[in-house]
Amino acid sequence: MNEQHQDQAPPPQRMRVSLFVTCLADLFRPSVAFASIKLLEQAGCEVTVPLQQTCCGQPAYNSGDYESTVPLAQQVIALLETADYVVVPSGSCAGMICHHYPKLLQGEWRDRALKLAAKTFELTIFLKDIARIKPQFDAPPSTLSVTYHDNCAALRELNIKEQPRQLLQQLCGIKVNELQQSEVCCGFGGTFCAKMPEISGKMTDDKLNHAIATGAKILTGGDLGCLLNIAGRAQRQGKEIEVRHVAELLCGDMDTSPIGEGR
């Protein structure tokens, strides 16, 4: 072996990441999954998308049907536990895996749930705090006018607040126009919007009015449940504001139509 090879350090090992796509991204907004993969690869990760993944069990769990949730949780754990990291472009699904699986399961499965929870992260917190993604170039100030909706689960269960805002600034040059009562629920709340439609609708109207008052042309966030709810209400109320997932903005995908506006 020559001296040059002796002095060279081995290349850093790439983080192996399994992307948990989520049902809503798979069925309604695949562009979120593709944007997430692009961002993770930009951060130097080796990304796999296990094809056998299904629902995390959150709808059944939130409805109190714990018996139906257990096999779904066990299936997710068995599928993802060999990855170095699991990344989820949804605060509510990440919160389900990190906080609610260990509460739901017992014995060996609870131990496995805790191990999976320790290496499962919502997308923006993983990019900012774990992978420490770097901009590919110095981003000039953006002309996009953007406001941000903080998803309840990400904010309260995962302590995600500054990470998406910092990423938007660092990667895209976007300074967020903060909306009034940014930490208040948008009215989705999983099954809440179906059980309490009048209250949910009023909460969504308030969120939309606050977003429009910022002057922003785009509302973004990290959870498709919230974004689908807000976009649907905006369409029905004739409110002119684009709704996009934060992963799409971070990777520069402005070609995909806004949520709720067709292909």
PyMOL commands that set and color helices and strands:
alter all, ss='L'
color gray80, all
select helices_A, chain A and resi 3-7+23-28+30-42+58-62+66-80+91-104+107-117+123-130+152-157+162-172+192-195+197-213+224-237+246-250
alter helices_A, ss='H'
color red, helices_A
select strands_A, chain A and resi 16-19+46-48+85-88+120-122+146-149+218-221+242-245
alter strands_A, ss='S'
color yellow, strands_A
deselect
rebuild
show_as cartoon
